[in-house]
Amino acid sequence: MYVLYSEDCEKLSFYEIILHARQKREIVIGYHLSSIERAIINPLAKNKRRRWSLKDVFVVIFLKE
């Protein structure tokens, strides 16, 4: 399933991504940047803003209804 939590190159913190997901009743627990090999689960710098790419992938928990 593909869900957009940010626009391409939009500058948001991981915490802001969590808030976007919460509005959809989903939980974001991490992400996988297109530029690195492994996913990052429970990142430490949740308030640090960065530019997200459409190639970045978020690790999400949700209930299928």
Sequence and secondary structure as in RCSB ss.txt:
>XXXX:A:sequence
MYVLYSEDCEKLSFYEIILHARQKREIVIGYHLSSIERAIINPLAKNKRRRWSLKDVFVVIFLKE
>XXXX:A:secstr
    SS TTEEEEHHHHHHHHHHTT EEEEEE TTSSS EES S TT EEEE TT EEEEE    
